[in-house]
Amino acid sequence: MTTVTSVTCQPQPTQVRPPQLAALPEITATLAARAAEHDGAGSFPAGGISQVHDAGLLTATVAARYGGAGAGLATTVRILRALGRGDPSVALVTAMTVFTHAMQARARTWPHRIYQEVLDESAARPVLINALRVEPELGTPARGGLPATVARWHSGTWLLSGRKIFSTGAPGLRWMVVWARTDEDPARVGSFLVRTDSRGISIERTWDHLGLRASRSDDVIFTDTPVPPGATAGLHDPASPEAIDPGFLAWNSLGLAALYLGVASAARDWLVGFLGERTPSALGRPLATLPRFETAVGEIEAALTGADDLVEALALRVDAGDETVAGHPAIAKLIATRAAIGAVGQAVALVGNNGLTKSNPLERHYRDVLCARVHTPQDDSILSAAGRAALATGSSGTTHTTGAH
């Protein structure tokens, strides 16, 4: 089969909304006001996404050459922490789109014609993008293996068939970046860029999760879905390791860490308010006045402050192009998510039954923050990589100073 090359013409810049960072506190408050409603119903938070779009946050990381603000990782960390504090489902859906624009700014992996189409539409309405990679049998490709989703060449186009699970934001997506293999001999693997108004796409509402219920990470089924020949990215021989941009790993790790630190900060705020108001009759004064609670809240504050500072500092170093921190963002994700989970868990323990009562936000924050554990890279992969790097460095007789690579 003749290889089809993508369109290479440079797109004309499209003016997209600049990010209104000053609006973050108001957006956080608005998202928080409806988060419980969306969580309870498992409903997609379209209104919250529209608000994020209207503030220019969905396109904050679009490169300047495309007419965007070109926000870096440090700004993105700030945005995702604020959104996570309001509604982490909105934050996670936003993160997937923001990361896509950031990686296009770095590597230009999308064909220009298609990316220009994304930007033109983004100027008028929310355009959500996500990479669909996980499958029922395969799990996550981060641990190896070939996808069962197949693209076959027929009459001048690709026809895509397969099922993807845990597809965050499925009902609201405009573009799906689908990891699949071709039916060629030998096969190639890579991403197929699918607009969601294409035929042969169905969404099965399967998302029934402990936390982030409004993220609607449903199953997406493709049945001979047409994909134009130029709408592919990174097709390669599966025998060759997938080239993963270390910059993407940094954005993913630190961005998601910030999101869950936002959840933990919301839990901390609720705890402080509860302790300030809760006045047991036998005590005659608020729980907040007791040294035991002062110390416990101090531990939570110390853990979250340290994790926040670590994530923000690393994000600034990544933005500055500091190559010595290559393996640090994954470790920071582990530290930050453990701090977030531990802080919310400690808050629940401090207030007892009130912490697990559904009418109180803390119960939802606890469910949401536990989802931090499932995102790639997961703890065991992070620790294995860090351990291998440290042992290899130690056995070579050199001093280990830069973390896992």
Secondary structure, DSSP 8 states (H G I E B T S, - for coil): --------------------GGGHHHHHHHHHHHHHHHHHHT---HHHHHHHHHTT-TTTT--GGGTS----HHHHHHHHHHHHHH-HHHHHHHHHHHHHHHHHHHH--S-HHHHHHHHHHHTTS--EEEEE--BTTTB-GGG----S-EEEEETTEEEEEEEEEEETTGGGEEEEEEEEEESSSS--EEEEEEETTSTTEEEE-----SS-GGG--EEEEEEEEEE-TT-EEEEE-TTS-----HHHHHHHHHHHHHHHHHHHHHHHHHHHHHHHH---TTT-S-GGGSHHHHHHHHHHHHHHHHHHHHHHHHHHHHHTT-GGGTTHHHHHHHHHHHHHHHHHHHHHHHHGGGGG-TTSHHHHHHHHHHGGGGSSS-HHHHHHHHHHHHHHHHHTT----S---
